Amino acid sequence: MNMYVLECIITKNKSSIIVETIGIYSTERLAEHYKDICTRDLTMDEKKWMIFEHRPVALDRSPDFITMHSSDISIQDEVDKILFKMVKKGYLEQLVGEDGKFYYELTDKGREGWPKK
C-alpha cells in the first residue's frame, strides 16, 4: 500500500538544500490538495527557492539504501545517475565550485516542479 509524502524543498541558501516533510496522506488526490494550499499564497520570490512536491512511499518496505547495499550498488552511483538525469532534462544546472567540486542548482523548470506521472 502506498502513502503520499508532501515535502517542501528549500534552496534559498545556495550551499544547501532543505527537504521538510509537510504531511503524509492516504491518497495522491489529498496530497495534491494540500500541495495546492501550500503553494497558492507564495510570492514570486518564494517560488524561486521553495517548491512543494509529493511522492508515493510504500509502507513496510526495506529502505532503498539497505536494498542497494545488499546488492553491491553504490548509493553515490545511484545519486549520480539521478542528478545526471535531472540535469539532462533541464531541472538542475551543474556548477563547478572554486574547490573543484560539483554543485547543483534548480533551474526555472526545476522550480516549477516535476512532471506528473
GIUR-V711064 format. One record per residue. N is the residue number from 1. RES is the residue in one small letter. PHI is phi in radians with two decimals (NA if undefined). BURIAL is # if it has 9 or more other C-alpha atoms within 8 Angstrom, else .. Layout:
n,res,phi,burial
N,RES,PHI,BURIAL
N,RES,PHI,BURIAL
This chain:
n,res,phi,burial
1,m,NA,.
2,n,-1.72,.
3,m,-2.01,#
4,y,-2.15,#
5,v,-1.70,#
6,l,-1.73,#
7,e,-2.20,#
8,c,-1.86,#
9,i,-1.92,#
10,i,-1.99,#
11,t,-2.19,#
12,k,-1.10,.
13,n,-1.54,.
14,k,-1.10,.
15,s,-1.59,.
16,s,-2.70,.
17,i,-2.14,#
18,i,-1.91,.
19,v,-2.04,.
20,e,-1.98,.
21,t,-1.31,.
22,i,-1.65,.
23,g,-3.01,.
24,i,-2.20,#
25,y,-2.23,#
26,s,-1.37,#
27,t,-2.34,.
28,e,-1.13,#
29,r,-1.05,.
30,l,-1.18,#
31,a,-1.07,#
32,e,-1.11,#
33,h,-1.03,.
34,y,-1.24,#
35,k,-1.08,#
36,d,-1.07,.
37,i,-1.10,.
38,c,-1.15,#
39,t,-1.65,#
40,r,-1.15,.
41,d,-1.83,.
42,l,-1.20,#
43,t,-1.35,.
44,m,-1.06,.
45,d,-1.13,.
46,e,-1.09,.
47,k,-1.14,#
48,k,-1.29,.
49,w,-2.23,#
50,m,-2.37,#
51,i,-2.25,#
52,f,-2.04,#
53,e,-2.44,#
54,h,-2.10,#
55,r,-2.55,.
56,p,-1.34,#
57,v,-2.34,.
58,a,-1.40,.
59,l,-1.35,.
60,d,1.01,.
61,r,-1.74,.
62,s,-1.05,.
63,p,-1.02,.
64,d,-0.98,.
65,f,-1.17,.
66,i,-1.27,.
67,t,-1.06,#
68,m,-1.14,#
69,h,-1.09,#
70,s,-1.25,.
71,s,-1.84,.
72,d,1.08,.
73,i,-1.61,#
74,s,-1.33,.
75,i,-1.07,#
76,q,-1.07,.
77,d,-1.07,.
78,e,-1.17,#
79,v,-1.09,.
80,d,-1.03,.
81,k,-1.07,.
82,i,-1.14,.
83,l,-1.07,#
84,f,-1.05,.
85,k,-1.08,.
86,m,-1.16,#
87,v,-1.16,#
88,k,-1.06,.
89,k,-1.48,.
90,g,1.56,#
91,y,-1.52,#
92,l,-2.26,#
93,e,-1.95,#
94,q,-1.57,#
95,l,-2.13,.
96,v,-1.99,#
97,g,-1.37,.
98,e,-1.06,.
99,d,-1.46,.
100,g,1.49,.
101,k,-1.53,.
102,f,-1.47,.
103,y,-2.28,.
104,y,-2.26,.
105,e,-2.33,#
106,l,-1.12,#
107,t,-1.52,#
108,d,-1.01,.
109,k,-1.08,#
110,g,-1.14,#
111,r,-1.20,#
112,e,-1.24,.
113,g,1.95,#
114,w,-1.49,.
115,p,-1.15,.
116,k,-1.27,.
117,k,-1.50,.
